[in-house]
Amino acid sequence: MTIREAARILGAEIIQDEFEDIPLRGGYTSDLLSDVLAHAAEGDALLTIQAHKNTVAVAALKRIPVIIICNSRPVPRDMETTAREQRIALLRTGKNQFALSGELYGLLHRAGATPHFSQ
Protein backbone atom coordinates (compact mmCIF):
# COMPACT_ATOMS: atom_id res chain seq x y z
CA MET A 1 0.00 0.00 0.00
CA THR A 2 1.43 3.35 -1.04
CA ILE A 3 1.47 6.54 1.00
CA ARG A 4 -1.36 8.12 -1.03
CA GLU A 5 -3.50 4.98 -0.81
CA ALA A 6 -3.01 4.87 2.96
CA ALA A 7 -3.85 8.57 3.29
CA ARG A 8 -7.06 8.12 1.30
CA ILE A 9 -8.24 5.05 3.21
CA LEU A 10 -7.31 6.50 6.61
CA GLY A 11 -9.01 9.79 5.75
CA ALA A 12 -5.81 11.72 6.43
CA GLU A 13 -5.26 15.17 4.99
CA ILE A 14 -2.15 15.50 2.80
CA ILE A 15 -0.40 18.66 3.97
CA GLN A 16 2.80 18.31 1.93
CA ASP A 17 2.25 16.46 -1.35
CA GLU A 18 5.62 16.63 -3.12
CA PHE A 19 6.96 13.14 -2.38
CA GLU A 20 7.59 9.78 -3.98
CA ASP A 21 4.48 7.66 -3.51
CA ILE A 22 6.22 4.49 -2.36
CA PRO A 23 4.83 1.43 -0.57
CA LEU A 24 4.90 1.57 3.23
CA ARG A 25 6.80 -1.16 5.07
CA GLY A 26 5.32 -0.50 8.48
CA GLY A 27 5.12 2.16 11.11
CA TYR A 28 6.54 3.61 14.27
CA THR A 29 4.53 5.54 16.85
CA SER A 30 6.40 7.86 19.19
CA ASP A 31 6.59 11.45 20.38
CA LEU A 32 10.15 11.16 21.62
CA LEU A 33 12.48 11.92 18.71
CA SER A 34 15.45 10.18 20.32
CA ASP A 35 13.29 7.04 20.49
CA VAL A 36 12.47 7.39 16.78
CA LEU A 37 16.18 7.74 16.01
CA ALA A 38 16.98 4.63 18.02
CA HIS A 39 14.18 2.35 16.85
CA ALA A 40 12.30 3.39 13.70
CA ALA A 41 13.24 1.68 10.45
CA GLU A 42 13.64 2.89 6.90
CA GLY A 43 10.30 2.81 5.10
CA ASP A 44 8.20 3.19 8.25
CA ALA A 45 5.44 5.76 8.60
CA LEU A 46 6.02 7.94 11.67
CA LEU A 47 2.86 8.51 13.74
CA THR A 48 3.29 11.38 16.18
CA ILE A 49 1.96 14.62 17.64
CA GLN A 50 5.37 16.31 17.30
CA ALA A 51 4.54 18.98 14.72
CA HIS A 52 7.81 20.82 14.18
CA LYS A 53 10.69 20.77 11.72
CA ASN A 54 12.94 18.68 13.99
CA THR A 55 10.55 15.78 13.39
CA VAL A 56 11.25 16.12 9.66
CA ALA A 57 15.01 16.13 10.31
CA VAL A 58 14.73 12.87 12.24
CA ALA A 59 12.55 11.34 9.52
CA ALA A 60 15.11 12.32 6.89
CA LEU A 61 17.95 10.73 8.89
CA LYS A 62 15.99 7.49 9.27
CA ARG A 63 14.69 7.49 5.67
CA ILE A 64 11.10 7.65 6.86
CA PRO A 65 8.98 8.64 3.84
CA VAL A 66 5.88 9.92 5.68
CA ILE A 67 5.02 11.66 8.92
CA ILE A 68 1.43 11.48 10.11
CA ILE A 69 0.51 14.16 12.63
CA CYS A 70 -2.28 12.97 14.94
CA ASN A 71 -4.96 14.75 17.01
CA SER A 72 -5.44 17.48 14.34
CA ARG A 73 -2.36 19.31 15.61
CA PRO A 74 -1.54 22.45 13.64
CA VAL A 75 1.40 22.06 11.27
CA PRO A 76 3.74 25.08 11.20
CA ARG A 77 4.81 26.47 7.85
CA ASP A 78 8.51 25.76 8.53
CA MET A 79 7.72 22.07 9.10
CA GLU A 80 5.82 21.91 5.82
CA THR A 81 8.66 23.68 4.00
CA THR A 82 11.30 21.37 5.46
CA ALA A 83 9.23 18.29 4.58
CA ARG A 84 8.90 19.57 0.99
CA GLU A 85 12.68 20.13 0.78
CA GLN A 86 13.29 16.58 2.06
CA ARG A 87 10.49 15.10 -0.14
CA ILE A 88 8.82 13.61 2.94
CA ALA A 89 5.04 13.27 2.86
CA LEU A 90 3.28 15.13 5.63
CA LEU A 91 -0.22 14.02 6.62
CA ARG A 92 -2.62 15.05 9.37
CA THR A 93 -5.52 13.26 11.02
CA GLY A 94 -7.92 13.90 13.86
CA LYS A 95 -7.39 10.36 15.11
CA ASN A 96 -5.19 9.65 18.11
CA GLN A 97 -2.01 7.61 17.81
CA PHE A 98 -3.47 4.45 19.32
CA ALA A 99 -6.38 4.31 16.87
CA LEU A 100 -4.25 5.27 13.89
CA SER A 101 -1.58 2.68 14.70
CA GLY A 102 -4.20 -0.06 14.79
CA GLU A 103 -5.84 1.10 11.57
CA LEU A 104 -2.55 1.34 9.69
CA TYR A 105 -1.47 -2.09 10.89
CA GLY A 106 -4.78 -3.56 9.72
CA LEU A 107 -4.56 -1.86 6.34
CA LEU A 108 -1.07 -3.12 5.68
CA HIS A 109 -2.02 -6.62 6.80
CA ARG A 110 -5.13 -6.70 4.59
CA ALA A 111 -3.10 -5.38 1.66
CA GLY A 112 -1.05 -8.57 1.87
CA ALA A 113 2.01 -7.00 3.43
CA THR A 114 3.65 -8.35 6.51
CA PRO A 115 3.47 -5.12 8.51
CA HIS A 116 6.78 -4.19 10.03
CA PHE A 117 6.27 -2.20 13.19
CA SER A 118 9.61 -1.32 14.68
CA GLN A 119 10.33 -2.07 18.30
CORZIDA-V484074 format. One line per field, one symbol per residue. phi: phi as a letter, one per 30 degrees, with the letter a starting at -180 (. if undefined). psi: psi as a letter, one per 40 degrees, with the letter a starting at -180 (. if undefined). burial: b if it has 24 or more other C-alpha atoms within 12 Angstrom, else e. A space follows every 10 residues. Layout:
phi = ???
psi = ???
burial = ???
//
This chain:
phi = .dddddeddd iddddbccad dcddclabca ccddddedbd ceiddccacd cadddddded dchcdbccdc ihddcdeddd ddddddhcdb cbbddddddd edddeddddd djdcecceb
psi = hiddddddde fihhdhegih giiidaihhi ehdddddddi iheihhhieg gidddddddd defhehhhhi ffiihidddd dddddefhih iiieiidddd dddddddddd eeighhhi.
burial = bbbbebbeeb ebbbbbbebe eebbbbbbbb bebeebbeeb bbbbbbbbbb bbbbbbbbbb ebbbbbbbbb eeeebeeebb bbbbebbbbb bbbebebeeb bebbbbbbee eeeebebbe
//
